[in-house]
Amino acid sequence: MGDETLVGEVVSKLNEVGITDQKIIDAVKALGVNVSADFAELERSDLIAAGLNPVQANKLIKSAQTSGVTETSASSVPVTPPPSFDGILPVVPEEDSWLNALKVGGVLKPDQSTVIAAIRAALADKIGLFDLTQKLIFEMERFADENDEPVDPVFFKLRQQVTQRTYADVFEAIPGLDGSFVTDARKRQLFQRMRTALWPTVGSSHMQLKAWQENWMQGASNPAVLMMAMAGGANLPPGMMAPPDTGILRDCGDDINNAVNSAFKGTGSQIASALAYDASQIRKILDDPRLPALIGASNRDQMLKKLGVSVSANYARQEQNLVKYVLGFMQAKDVASEAEASYFSALCMLGNQIDWDALGLSKTSKSAPNTAS
């Protein structure tokens, strides 16, 4: 099958669900989709981030999965499905739900929404997301000067967003709290607390989780134990093939919750909320189709490269996995004892999918993203 046929197959599938926008089609291709069956390998959130609505994303994934089952049945070749954590680990809310949750109630506390916001903010800061608006302003003025043209009116709109942040949508339930309180110093303080309190604890939890699973697997794979089990298990000592005690893993969950409380003490929750709002506003800015031309770039990808920001689909997936992993440990205390083995096994599998070094969170050295500068 030639390259043109492959491209046509993907575009045809996108057209079937109503996607004709070339920008969205390019974004889907950037996820690594070369044939229609590749849609089955994507998360729903990947397609939504590329520009599809939830219904379109569901249809594409379901269609690809159904097609895969049919092909497998016809060829009688067994296919092992990728690991699924649905129904076991916590579900990460879609962007709208966690942003809206930040402004519910009169006093913001370090709850699930705050933690999600802060983790995403720390990783966004690591790639320079919060500097994008200022870079856009600089590049727009430079490009206008070089071409003897006046700046576009959007230039002043962006400049106002940088210089007059009010956060009214987020802090409307807290009288007296406005944008003047959200200073660069307070943002750096929150990231520094996460570096010193939260990230090392998260890295340590995965080390403990891997050790727990390895101990379980070593016991179960012991040749003598396997022979006794195959013989009916009559001579097996009680609990020989049972998982190791999970007490140390529950302690890890407590440690992470304590680290969260330490990171978000004082006004940490409010600063995390403001950072989440900033990130959402920047994403909206980048969706303006006029921006690339206003800085002399041919398309959105070239614009991002010119601004020094280029994020792969894999990085976005890593962010999602890290958020789910931290939430998983935060909620471990609520897991029933009979479900602990399955829960922590799923959490370990999820942790193994995280590229800790790529995120600046080495699971062996307990290092953390340097977001305090």
Secondary structure as a PSIPRED ss2 file (coil, helix, strand):
# PSIPRED VFORMAT (PSIPRED V4.0)

   1 M C   1.000  0.000  0.000
   2 G C   1.000  0.000  0.000
   3 D H   0.000  1.000  0.000
   4 E H   0.000  1.000  0.000
   5 T H   0.000  1.000  0.000
   6 L H   0.000  1.000  0.000
   7 V H   0.000  1.000  0.000
   8 G H   0.000  1.000  0.000
   9 E H   0.000  1.000  0.000
  10 V H   0.000  1.000  0.000
  11 V H   0.000  1.000  0.000
  12 S H   0.000  1.000  0.000
  13 K H   0.000  1.000  0.000
  14 L H   0.000  1.000  0.000
  15 N H   0.000  1.000  0.000
  16 E H   0.000  1.000  0.000
  17 V C   1.000  0.000  0.000
  18 G C   1.000  0.000  0.000
  19 I C   1.000  0.000  0.000
  20 T C   1.000  0.000  0.000
  21 D C   1.000  0.000  0.000
  22 Q H   0.000  1.000  0.000
  23 K H   0.000  1.000  0.000
  24 I H   0.000  1.000  0.000
  25 I H   0.000  1.000  0.000
  26 D H   0.000  1.000  0.000
  27 A H   0.000  1.000  0.000
  28 V H   0.000  1.000  0.000
  29 K H   0.000  1.000  0.000
  30 A H   0.000  1.000  0.000
  31 L C   1.000  0.000  0.000
  32 G C   1.000  0.000  0.000
  33 V C   1.000  0.000  0.000
  34 N C   1.000  0.000  0.000
  35 V C   1.000  0.000  0.000
  36 S H   0.000  1.000  0.000
  37 A H   0.000  1.000  0.000
  38 D H   0.000  1.000  0.000
  39 F H   0.000  1.000  0.000
  40 A H   0.000  1.000  0.000
  41 E H   0.000  1.000  0.000
  42 L C   1.000  0.000  0.000
  43 E C   1.000  0.000  0.000
  44 R H   0.000  1.000  0.000
  45 S H   0.000  1.000  0.000
  46 D H   0.000  1.000  0.000
  47 L H   0.000  1.000  0.000
  48 I H   0.000  1.000  0.000
  49 A H   0.000  1.000  0.000
  50 A H   0.000  1.000  0.000
  51 G C   1.000  0.000  0.000
  52 L C   1.000  0.000  0.000
  53 N C   1.000  0.000  0.000
  54 P H   0.000  1.000  0.000
  55 V H   0.000  1.000  0.000
  56 Q H   0.000  1.000  0.000
  57 A H   0.000  1.000  0.000
  58 N H   0.000  1.000  0.000
  59 K H   0.000  1.000  0.000
  60 L H   0.000  1.000  0.000
  61 I H   0.000  1.000  0.000
  62 K H   0.000  1.000  0.000
  63 S H   0.000  1.000  0.000
  64 A H   0.000  1.000  0.000
  65 Q H   0.000  1.000  0.000
  66 T H   0.000  1.000  0.000
  67 S H   0.000  1.000  0.000
  68 G H   0.000  1.000  0.000
  69 V H   0.000  1.000  0.000
  70 T H   0.000  1.000  0.000
  71 E H   0.000  1.000  0.000
  72 T H   0.000  1.000  0.000
  73 S H   0.000  1.000  0.000
  74 A H   0.000  1.000  0.000
  75 S H   0.000  1.000  0.000
  76 S C   1.000  0.000  0.000
  77 V C   1.000  0.000  0.000
  78 P C   1.000  0.000  0.000
  79 V C   1.000  0.000  0.000
  80 T C   1.000  0.000  0.000
  81 P C   1.000  0.000  0.000
  82 P C   1.000  0.000  0.000
  83 P C   1.000  0.000  0.000
  84 S C   1.000  0.000  0.000
  85 F C   1.000  0.000  0.000
  86 D C   1.000  0.000  0.000
  87 G C   1.000  0.000  0.000
  88 I C   1.000  0.000  0.000
  89 L C   1.000  0.000  0.000
  90 P C   1.000  0.000  0.000
  91 V C   1.000  0.000  0.000
  92 V C   1.000  0.000  0.000
  93 P C   1.000  0.000  0.000
  94 E C   1.000  0.000  0.000
  95 E H   0.000  1.000  0.000
  96 D H   0.000  1.000  0.000
  97 S H   0.000  1.000  0.000
  98 W H   0.000  1.000  0.000
  99 L H   0.000  1.000  0.000
 100 N H   0.000  1.000  0.000
 101 A H   0.000  1.000  0.000
 102 L C   1.000  0.000  0.000
 103 K C   1.000  0.000  0.000
 104 V C   1.000  0.000  0.000
 105 G C   1.000  0.000  0.000
 106 G C   1.000  0.000  0.000
 107 V C   1.000  0.000  0.000
 108 L C   1.000  0.000  0.000
 109 K C   1.000  0.000  0.000
 110 P C   1.000  0.000  0.000
 111 D C   1.000  0.000  0.000
 112 Q H   0.000  1.000  0.000
 113 S H   0.000  1.000  0.000
 114 T H   0.000  1.000  0.000
 115 V H   0.000  1.000  0.000
 116 I H   0.000  1.000  0.000
 117 A H   0.000  1.000  0.000
 118 A H   0.000  1.000  0.000
 119 I H   0.000  1.000  0.000
 120 R H   0.000  1.000  0.000
 121 A H   0.000  1.000  0.000
 122 A H   0.000  1.000  0.000
 123 L H   0.000  1.000  0.000
 124 A H   0.000  1.000  0.000
 125 D H   0.000  1.000  0.000
 126 K H   0.000  1.000  0.000
 127 I C   1.000  0.000  0.000
 128 G C   1.000  0.000  0.000
 129 L H   0.000  1.000  0.000
 130 F H   0.000  1.000  0.000
 131 D H   0.000  1.000  0.000
 132 L H   0.000  1.000  0.000
 133 T H   0.000  1.000  0.000
 134 Q H   0.000  1.000  0.000
 135 K H   0.000  1.000  0.000
 136 L H   0.000  1.000  0.000
 137 I H   0.000  1.000  0.000
 138 F H   0.000  1.000  0.000
 139 E H   0.000  1.000  0.000
 140 M H   0.000  1.000  0.000
 141 E H   0.000  1.000  0.000
 142 R H   0.000  1.000  0.000
 143 F H   0.000  1.000  0.000
 144 A H   0.000  1.000  0.000
 145 D H   0.000  1.000  0.000
 146 E H   0.000  1.000  0.000
 147 N C   1.000  0.000  0.000
 148 D C   1.000  0.000  0.000
 149 E C   1.000  0.000  0.000
 150 P C   1.000  0.000  0.000
 151 V C   1.000  0.000  0.000
 152 D C   1.000  0.000  0.000
 153 P C   1.000  0.000  0.000
 154 V H   0.000  1.000  0.000
 155 F H   0.000  1.000  0.000
 156 F H   0.000  1.000  0.000
 157 K H   0.000  1.000  0.000
 158 L H   0.000  1.000  0.000
 159 R H   0.000  1.000  0.000
 160 Q H   0.000  1.000  0.000
 161 Q H   0.000  1.000  0.000
 162 V H   0.000  1.000  0.000
 163 T H   0.000  1.000  0.000
 164 Q C   1.000  0.000  0.000
 165 R C   1.000  0.000  0.000
 166 T C   1.000  0.000  0.000
 167 Y C   1.000  0.000  0.000
 168 A H   0.000  1.000  0.000
 169 D H   0.000  1.000  0.000
 170 V H   0.000  1.000  0.000
 171 F H   0.000  1.000  0.000
 172 E C   1.000  0.000  0.000
 173 A C   1.000  0.000  0.000
 174 I C   1.000  0.000  0.000
 175 P C   1.000  0.000  0.000
 176 G C   1.000  0.000  0.000
 177 L C   1.000  0.000  0.000
 178 D C   1.000  0.000  0.000
 179 G H   0.000  1.000  0.000
 180 S H   0.000  1.000  0.000
 181 F H   0.000  1.000  0.000
 182 V C   1.000  0.000  0.000
 183 T C   1.000  0.000  0.000
 184 D H   0.000  1.000  0.000
 185 A H   0.000  1.000  0.000
 186 R H   0.000  1.000  0.000
 187 K H   0.000  1.000  0.000
 188 R H   0.000  1.000  0.000
 189 Q H   0.000  1.000  0.000
 190 L H   0.000  1.000  0.000
 191 F H   0.000  1.000  0.000
 192 Q H   0.000  1.000  0.000
 193 R H   0.000  1.000  0.000
 194 M H   0.000  1.000  0.000
 195 R H   0.000  1.000  0.000
 196 T H   0.000  1.000  0.000
 197 A H   0.000  1.000  0.000
 198 L H   0.000  1.000  0.000
 199 W H   0.000  1.000  0.000
 200 P H   0.000  1.000  0.000
 201 T H   0.000  1.000  0.000
 202 V H   0.000  1.000  0.000
 203 G H   0.000  1.000  0.000
 204 S H   0.000  1.000  0.000
 205 S H   0.000  1.000  0.000
 206 H H   0.000  1.000  0.000
 207 M H   0.000  1.000  0.000
 208 Q H   0.000  1.000  0.000
 209 L H   0.000  1.000  0.000
 210 K H   0.000  1.000  0.000
 211 A H   0.000  1.000  0.000
 212 W H   0.000  1.000  0.000
 213 Q H   0.000  1.000  0.000
 214 E H   0.000  1.000  0.000
 215 N H   0.000  1.000  0.000
 216 W H   0.000  1.000  0.000
 217 M H   0.000  1.000  0.000
 218 Q H   0.000  1.000  0.000
 219 G H   0.000  1.000  0.000
 220 A H   0.000  1.000  0.000
 221 S C   1.000  0.000  0.000
 222 N C   1.000  0.000  0.000
 223 P H   0.000  1.000  0.000
 224 A H   0.000  1.000  0.000
 225 V H   0.000  1.000  0.000
 226 L H   0.000  1.000  0.000
 227 M H   0.000  1.000  0.000
 228 M H   0.000  1.000  0.000
 229 A H   0.000  1.000  0.000
 230 M H   0.000  1.000  0.000
 231 A C   1.000  0.000  0.000
 232 G C   1.000  0.000  0.000
 233 G C   1.000  0.000  0.000
 234 A C   1.000  0.000  0.000
 235 N C   1.000  0.000  0.000
 236 L C   1.000  0.000  0.000
 237 P C   1.000  0.000  0.000
 238 P C   1.000  0.000  0.000
 239 G C   1.000  0.000  0.000
 240 M C   1.000  0.000  0.000
 241 M C   1.000  0.000  0.000
 242 A C   1.000  0.000  0.000
 243 P C   1.000  0.000  0.000
 244 P C   1.000  0.000  0.000
 245 D C   1.000  0.000  0.000
 246 T C   1.000  0.000  0.000
 247 G H   0.000  1.000  0.000
 248 I H   0.000  1.000  0.000
 249 L H   0.000  1.000  0.000
 250 R H   0.000  1.000  0.000
 251 D H   0.000  1.000  0.000
 252 C H   0.000  1.000  0.000
 253 G H   0.000  1.000  0.000
 254 D H   0.000  1.000  0.000
 255 D H   0.000  1.000  0.000
 256 I H   0.000  1.000  0.000
 257 N H   0.000  1.000  0.000
 258 N H   0.000  1.000  0.000
 259 A H   0.000  1.000  0.000
 260 V H   0.000  1.000  0.000
 261 N H   0.000  1.000  0.000
 262 S H   0.000  1.000  0.000
 263 A H   0.000  1.000  0.000
 264 F C   1.000  0.000  0.000
 265 K C   1.000  0.000  0.000
 266 G C   1.000  0.000  0.000
 267 T C   1.000  0.000  0.000
 268 G H   0.000  1.000  0.000
 269 S H   0.000  1.000  0.000
 270 Q H   0.000  1.000  0.000
 271 I H   0.000  1.000  0.000
 272 A H   0.000  1.000  0.000
 273 S H   0.000  1.000  0.000
 274 A H   0.000  1.000  0.000
 275 L H   0.000  1.000  0.000
 276 A H   0.000  1.000  0.000
 277 Y H   0.000  1.000  0.000
 278 D H   0.000  1.000  0.000
 279 A H   0.000  1.000  0.000
 280 S H   0.000  1.000  0.000
 281 Q H   0.000  1.000  0.000
 282 I H   0.000  1.000  0.000
 283 R H   0.000  1.000  0.000
 284 K H   0.000  1.000  0.000
 285 I H   0.000  1.000  0.000
 286 L H   0.000  1.000  0.000
 287 D C   1.000  0.000  0.000
 288 D C   1.000  0.000  0.000
 289 P C   1.000  0.000  0.000
 290 R C   1.000  0.000  0.000
 291 L H   0.000  1.000  0.000
 292 P H   0.000  1.000  0.000
 293 A H   0.000  1.000  0.000
 294 L H   0.000  1.000  0.000
 295 I C   1.000  0.000  0.000
 296 G C   1.000  0.000  0.000
 297 A C   1.000  0.000  0.000
 298 S C   1.000  0.000  0.000
 299 N C   1.000  0.000  0.000
 300 R H   0.000  1.000  0.000
 301 D H   0.000  1.000  0.000
 302 Q H   0.000  1.000  0.000
 303 M H   0.000  1.000  0.000
 304 L H   0.000  1.000  0.000
 305 K H   0.000  1.000  0.000
 306 K H   0.000  1.000  0.000
 307 L C   1.000  0.000  0.000
 308 G C   1.000  0.000  0.000
 309 V C   1.000  0.000  0.000
 310 S C   1.000  0.000  0.000
 311 V C   1.000  0.000  0.000
 312 S C   1.000  0.000  0.000
 313 A H   0.000  1.000  0.000
 314 N H   0.000  1.000  0.000
 315 Y H   0.000  1.000  0.000
 316 A H   0.000  1.000  0.000
 317 R H   0.000  1.000  0.000
 318 Q H   0.000  1.000  0.000
 319 E H   0.000  1.000  0.000
 320 Q H   0.000  1.000  0.000
 321 N H   0.000  1.000  0.000
 322 L H   0.000  1.000  0.000
 323 V H   0.000  1.000  0.000
 324 K H   0.000  1.000  0.000
 325 Y H   0.000  1.000  0.000
 326 V H   0.000  1.000  0.000
 327 L H   0.000  1.000  0.000
 328 G H   0.000  1.000  0.000
 329 F H   0.000  1.000  0.000
 330 M H   0.000  1.000  0.000
 331 Q C   1.000  0.000  0.000
 332 A H   0.000  1.000  0.000
 333 K H   0.000  1.000  0.000
 334 D H   0.000  1.000  0.000
 335 V C   1.000  0.000  0.000
 336 A C   1.000  0.000  0.000
 337 S H   0.000  1.000  0.000
 338 E H   0.000  1.000  0.000
 339 A H   0.000  1.000  0.000
 340 E H   0.000  1.000  0.000
 341 A H   0.000  1.000  0.000
 342 S H   0.000  1.000  0.000
 343 Y H   0.000  1.000  0.000
 344 F H   0.000  1.000  0.000
 345 S H   0.000  1.000  0.000
 346 A H   0.000  1.000  0.000
 347 L H   0.000  1.000  0.000
 348 C H   0.000  1.000  0.000
 349 M H   0.000  1.000  0.000
 350 L H   0.000  1.000  0.000
 351 G H   0.000  1.000  0.000
 352 N H   0.000  1.000  0.000
 353 Q C   1.000  0.000  0.000
 354 I C   1.000  0.000  0.000
 355 D C   1.000  0.000  0.000
 356 W C   1.000  0.000  0.000
 357 D C   1.000  0.000  0.000
 358 A C   1.000  0.000  0.000
 359 L C   1.000  0.000  0.000
 360 G C   1.000  0.000  0.000
 361 L C   1.000  0.000  0.000
 362 S C   1.000  0.000  0.000
 363 K C   1.000  0.000  0.000
 364 T C   1.000  0.000  0.000
 365 S C   1.000  0.000  0.000
 366 K C   1.000  0.000  0.000
 367 S C   1.000  0.000  0.000
 368 A C   1.000  0.000  0.000
 369 P C   1.000  0.000  0.000
 370 N C   1.000  0.000  0.000
 371 T C   1.000  0.000  0.000
 372 A C   1.000  0.000  0.000
 373 S C   1.000  0.000  0.000
